[in-house]
Amino acid sequence: MVVKKPQNAVERIILALDVDTLEEARGLVVQLKDYVGYFKVGLQLYTACGYDSVKMIHDMGAKVFFDAKFHDIPNTVARASANLVKNDVDFFDLHIKGGSKMLSTTCRLCREVAKKYDKPAPTILGVTLLSSFGQKTLNQELNVNMNIDEYVSRLAKVALEARLDGVVASASEVGAIRRVCGDEFIIVCPAIRPTWSVVDDQVRVVTPTDAIEAGVDYMVVGRPVISAKDRIEAITLIIDEIEEAKETIKERL
């Protein structure tokens, strides 16, 4: 397994490039590449710009988290993921609910392709439960009779056994995941909302401080920075909050 743990506050931040044009995305990368560890290319940007968005980020000397949340039959997902490896994507994710065969087939092929083309093996993450879902949605719409922590930890175990590198999950579920998967397992937390920002359409949201105290490795932030009048100030506030949380934890030890 590839373990890419962050070394500092900047490396922990993944900025979501949830915009519609390559020009908007390029402007964000130019402005913020020294303040974040990775830039997230999701469905919104990718369906508008395709691989040009990935190439642009790499040409700027930055790293890519490709967030398409693949979920299909094993062969389709494995071959699509192998194409990400060929295009030097650093992180990408799959829906764990696609099943262990889909996950393990993808991991095996991607690592074979990375070796064949002499490329770094990618970090492959499993998506547990979307941050827009709450307990009511899990129970009543998905018909899953579990609490969220139990459900997410079970999915994380499936991801670990399929040899994924980590999962995408809320900070509130980190404890349950760590008990099942250990400290080396990577946990990426979506829906990060600083105290000064609005929640928007997310349900299971946390602050950067919450994420650090829970033991999250990476955190995804988007609208609070992208929509800010002063983006540098907004991202700097997040970095400062992460550093303060880390110092607070050290003082407790």
N, C-alpha and C positions, 0 to 999 in steps of 0.2 A: 504493500500500500504506500501511496505517496502522502507524506505528511508535511504540510506547509503551514506551520504555525506562524502567526504574525510576531514580529520582533518589537514593534512600537505602535503608538497610537495611530499614526498615519496609515500603516499597513493594514490595520483592522478595518478601515473604512472602504466600503464598496459603494460607489456613486451610481445610482440608476439613471441611465441616459434615456429617460422616458420622454422623448421628443420625436417630432415627425420628419425632420430633415437632417441631412448630413451636415449642413452648415451650422445648425443649432448644436448638434452633437460635437462638432469640431471646436466650436467656440467654448463649450464647457470643458473639453479636454485641455485645450490650450490654457484656459484660465485656472483649472483646478488640478492638473496632473501632479503638481508637487505637494498636494494636500490630501490625496487619497491613494490607496493601494491598488485598487482595481476599478475599472469602469464596467458597469453591467449593460450588456446589450440584450434587451428583451424583445418581445414580439412586436411592440409598437415601432421601434426603430428598425428592426430587422425586416419587417414586411415593407417598410418604406425604402430601405437602402441596401438590403442584402449584405453580402460579405464586404462591401465597400466600407461599412461601419467598423467591422473588425480590423480590416487593413489600415484604416485611418488611425485607429487607436494604437496599433502596433507601430505605425510609421512615426507616431508622436513619442514613442519610447515608453508607452504605458501598457498595462496588462488588462486582459479581458476576462470577464465572467459572462458566459453565454447562458442566458436564462430563458430557455424555451420549454423547460419542464416536459421533456419527451415522455410519451405514454402511448405505446403501440405494440405490435407483435415484436418478439425479440429480434428477428433478423432486420426489420426496418429500423428499429432504434439503434441497434449495434452499428449498422452501416452509416446511418446519419451521424452518429457520434464519432465514428472513425474519420468522417470528413472534417469534423471539428478539429481533430488531432492534426490532420494534414494541414489545416489552416492556422495552426499554432494557438488555438484557444487554450487559455490557462486553466480556467474553471468552467464546468458546465454541470447541468443538473437533469435528473430524471425523476419521474413520479414513482415512488416506491410501490404504489398500488398497481403498477404495471406487472409486479410479480418477480419472484426471485430468479426465474429463468431469464427474463428480460434484462435484469440488473447484471447477473453474472456473465451472460453472453456479451453484453456491452463492455464490461470491464475487461474481459479477456481479449476481445478484439482490439480495443483501444490501446491496450498495453503492447500488444503484438505490433500494431501499426506504428506506434511511437518508436519501438525498437527498430523496426524495419527501415524507417525513414530517419533514424538517428535524431529524434526529437524528444524533448522532455515529456515524460508521462504526465497526462493532465490530472488535475484533481477532480474527481467525480463525486458529486453530491446527490443525495436522495431527498426529494421533497416529501415532507411528512403530511402536514395539513395546512392548507392555505390560510394566511393570516386574516383573510376576510371571513373565515368560518369561526363560529362560536359553538358552545356546547349544544345549543338548541338545534343548529343546523346539523351537527354530527348525529344527534339522536333522532331527530324527527325527519330530516330530509335524506340523510345517508343511511338511516336505520341501523346505526351502530350503537349498541347498548353498552357503552363504556364512557368513562370520563376522558377528557382530552389527554391528560397526562398518560394514562394507561394505553390509550390508542396510539399516541405518538411514540412511546417507548417501545411498543411492539413493532411498529414500523421501523424504528431505528435498528432494532435487533435484526430484522430482515436485511436491512442495508448492510450492516456489519458482516453478517454471514455471507452475503453476496460479494464481499470485498470492496464495497464502496469506501471512499476516504472519509465521508462524513455526511451530515444531513443539514437541511434547511429547516429550522424550527424556531418557535418563539422562546424567548429567554425564560418564561415561566415553566417551560418543560425541560430545561437543561438538567436539573437534578435527576429527574427520572431517566433521562438519556444517559447521563454519566454513570449511573448505577448499573446500567445494562451494557454500555459500550466502552467505558473507561475514559481516561483523561486524554489519550492521544487522538481520539476520534474528533474530527473537526465539526464544529457547530457554527453555522452561519445563521444569524438572526435577521429576518426581514422586518419591515414595518417599524423601523426606528423613528421615534418622534421625540425630539428634544422638548423640554417643558414649555418652551416658548412657541411651539408650532401647533398646528391643528391636526386632528386625527384623520380627516378625510373619510375614505371608505373602508379603512381597516378596523378590525375588531380587537384582535390580540396584539396590542401595541405596547411598546416599552420605551423607556428613555435610554440614552447611552449609559448612564449610571446603573440602571437596572440590569442592562446587558452585561456589563463588566462584573458586577457583583454576583451575577448568576453563573459566570464562567464561560460566556460566549467568546468565540475566537474572532469572528468577523461579523460586521453589522452592515446592513444595507440601508442607505438613506437616499431619498430622492427629492420629493417635492419641498421639504423644508429648506433645502439648499437651492435647488433649481429656481424656485419661486421667490427666493429672497431678494430684496432690493440690493443688498450687498452680499454676494455669494461668498466672498473671501471671509468676511466677518462671520457669516453663518457657519461655514465649515471650521473656522478657527475656534468658535465657541464649542463645537462638538469635540474637536481634538482636545481642547482644554478640559472639557467635562470627563473625557476618557482618562486623561492623565490624573485628574483629581480623584477619580474613583479608584484608580490603581494605587495611588498614594494612601488613600484611606484604608484600603485592604492591607497594605504593608504595615500600616500603623497598628492594625488590630492583631497582627501576628506576634 
